[in-house]
Amino acid sequence: MPEAAIPKPPTAIQLLEGLIKTPLYTPVGFDGDAEAQLRALRLTEERFDMYCPGCQAPATWATVPTQEAQELKKRTTLVSAASGSASGMRVYWSGHFSLRATCTRGRHPLILYFQTTGGHLEKSEVKLTKMGQYPSMSDIQMGDLKELGDAMPKELRREFVQAIHTTAHGYSVAACVYYRRVFEKVLDEAKAAHMQAVGMNAWPEYVAAKTPERIKMLADQLPEFMVDNAALYSILSEGVHQLTEEQCAEVLPLLRESIEMILMERKAKSDKAKKAAKLSSLIAKFPNSRPTGG
């Protein structure tokens, strides 16, 4: 698995949120004092916001230090008081350990299991690898689908779900493939809608055009973000054909958020059309002979 790096020394809660999203078995390197970051991570008592699969809704989570971490804190304090230094305790913050958090809405648990490997803790050479997680990253990210509603027809949903699953298991190139398929299906649906609207049976100019030109040809049918950022398709294609797993892993968050933006704009357009149709239907029910006043 490619190695991931947490950019700059993060806060404990930033580190935790990053680890939740990190695929299993992906070593994470530390930038800065690894011992201090591990200690803060295992002892943090903070809150963060994240989708809860148990509640099936966004929720606030509260971290809960494990009993083992609390015991280590006591032992570190004793050693520090006795010798004026806690350096003898450094090794105990590494190894195999778990992190826990609880959903404050429904008391659902979040449990992560880690193993540190390699190097010296005091030299920040240690790597942290997530060995298990419940609920899984896929389960958490699937919550985004609920917000997309009608913007996710069956085929689009299937491709998007596959992108989430492959990302969660560290298959970054495969995730790029699925995100590109989502992009292409949005384009194909816009083409079909346009051809139906103008009564076309064939569109040879479209078939002969490259994807950037196709996007321009369908500008009135496509989400504005997609039209303004047609270069996104080039990035997706580069991920499929040229980038390594490590390079794809770095660009995946950008690709996911961009695809979500496209789908959210589709949903907003769909919601607006439905509301307009409903209001028009209600207005049409009023008798034409009703006095207008004046």
N, C-alpha and C positions, 0 to 999 in steps of 0.2 A: 504494500500500500504506500502511496506517496505520503511524505511528511507534511503536516500542516504547521503553520506558524501563527501564533497569536500576535498581531502587530502591536508593538510598543507595550510597556508594562501596563496591563489593564487593571481595573478594580476587580475585586473578587467576584462581584455579581456580573460584570462584563465577561470575565473569564468563564463563569458558569454558563451564561447564555450562549457563548461561543461553543463550548463543549457539548451542549445539548444538540446543537446543529451539526456538529462534526460527525462524519460517518464512523461506524465501528472500525476498530483496528487500524485507525489512522494516527500515527505518532504525532504528538503536538509538542513543538519546541517552545521554550520560554525565552522571552526577551527581558533580561534583567535578572533579579535575584529569584532563582527558582524556589529556594527554601521559603522565602517570605511569601511568595505567591501561593505555594502549596498550603502553607499554614493558614493564610488568610482565606483560601478557598474552602478548607475543611472546617473552619470556625465561623464562617460568615453567617450572619442572621439578618438577612435583608429580604426585600420583596421585589418581585418582578412580574411583568404582565406577559401572558402566553395563553394560547388556546388550550382548553382542557378537554380531552377526548371524553372523559367521564361525564362532564356537564354538557358536552357538545356546544360549548360557548366560550368566548374569551373570558379569562379569569385572572385573578391576582394570586400569585404563589408566594409562599413564605418558606425560606430555607430553614432547615432544622439540623444543627450539628449532631452527628452521631455520638453515642456514648463513648466510643473509642476516641474520637477527636477531643471530647471534653476531658477524658482521662489524660490524654497526651498534654493538654493545656496545663492541667494540674501538675503533672510531672515536670514539665518545662519550668513552671514557676518555682518548684522546689529546688531544682538543679540551679536555677539562676540565683535563688536566694542563698544557696549553700556555697556556690563557687564564684558568683559574680558574672557567670557566663552560662548561656543555654546552649553553647556549641555542641555539647555532648548529646543533645537531643535531636540534632538535625536529621539523623538517619531515620528516625521514627516517623517523620512526616511523609516519607516516601514509602514505596511498597504497594501492597494491594489494599484498596480502601473503597468505600462507597460514599456517595453524597445523596442527601434526601431533601425533598421539598414537599409541601402540602398545598393543595388548592384550597384557598380560604373560602371558596363558595360551597363546594361539595365535599371537602375533606378527602379528595382523591390524591393518592400518592404519586410522586415522581422519584424514581430510584435510578441512580447511575453507578456503574462499577468501573473502577480504573486500576491500572497497573503501571507503575513507573519502571522504566528500563534505561540501562546504559549510562555511562559517564558518572561524574561526581556531582552531588547535590550542591556542594559549596562553590563549584565552578560553573553552575547553571548548565551542565551538560546533560542533565537528565531529560528524558522524554516521557510524556504522559499519554497513555493509550486507553481509550474507552473500550471496555470489554463487553459491556451490556447496558441496556437502557430500557426502562418501562415507565410510561408508554413510549413506544418507539418514535423516532424522529418522523417516520412516515405517518404515524397516527396523529401526531401533533400538526404536521403540515397539511394533512388532509382537511383540517378545519378551514383552510382558505377556500376550499371548494364550495362550502356552504354559502359564502358571501357572493360567489360568482353566479349562482342560480341559473337563469336562462341563458347566460353567456356560455354555458358549458353543455352543449348537446352531447349525446352519448359517445360519439367517436372522439370529440375533443377531450372529454373527461377521461376516456381510457388512455389517451396519449399523455395527458398531464399527470395522471396517477402513475403511469410507468416512469415518467421523468422523476417523480418524487421518490419512488421505490429504488430506482437505480442510483440516485444520488445518495440515499441513506446507506446503501451498501458499498459506496465508494467507486461505482462505475460511472465516472464523470463523462467520458466520451459517449457512452450510451445515453446518458441524460441529455446531452446536446442533440442527439439524434431525435429523441422524443420531443424536445422543445421545438426543434425545427419543423417537425411534423405538425405541431400545433399551429405554428406560423403559417405553414403551407395550407392547412385546412381552412384557416380564417380567410386566406386569399382565395381559395377555391370557392368558398361559400359566397364571397363577395362577387366573384365572376358569375356564378350561377344566378345570383339575384339580379345583376345588371342585365344579363342576357335575357332573362325572363321579362324584365321590365320593358325592354326595347323590342322584344319579339325576335331575338336572334336565335338561329339554330346552329350557327358556326361563327367563329371569330378568329380567322387565320392570323390577323395582325397580333392578336394576343398570344397565340401559340408560338409565333416566331420571336416574340420579345423576350428579353432577359428579365429576371425578377424585378430589378429596380424600375424598369420601364413598365412592367405590369402593375406595380404598385401605383405609379403615376396615373396609369390608365383607369384605375379603380379608386382614385382619390376620394370621390364623392361617396363611395360605398364603405370604405375602410375607416377604422378608428383613426383619429387625428394623430395620435402618438405613433402609430404604425407608419403613417405617411411621412411624418416629420423625421422619423428615424429608420428609414429604409435600409441603412447600413447594418442594422441589427441582423438581417438575413446573412450578410457576409460573415459576421462574427459567428453565427450559428454554423454556417458551412465550413468555416475554418476550423471550428471545434470538431466537426465530424471528420474532416479529411486531413488536417495537418497538426493540430495541437496534441500534446501528450496528455496523459491522465492528469498529471500535476498541473499543467497549464489550464486544462478544462476545469479542474476543481477551483482554480482561482477566479475564473470568469463566470461560473455557474450562478452565484448570487445575483449578478447583474442580469443574466439571461432570464432567470426565474422572475425577478421583479419586473422586467420589461414585458415578458409574456403576460404576467398578471395585470399590468397596466393596460395592455391591449384588450384583455378580456373584460376588465372592469369598465372600460369605455364602451364596449359592446353591450354590457349589461345596462349601463346608464342610458344608452340609445334605445334599447329594448323597453326599459321601464318608461321612458318618456313617450314612446309610441303607444304603449298600452294605456297610459294615463290619458293621452290625447284622444284615443279612440273611445275610452269610457266617457270622458267629458262630452265628446261630440255626440255620443249616443244619448246622453241625458238631455243635452240641448235640443236634439232632434225630436224628443218626445213632447216638447212644449207645442201647443197648437199655434199654427201660423196666424190665426185670427186674434190672438191675444193682444189687447191694446198695448201700445208702447208708451203712452202718456205724452204729455207736452202741451 
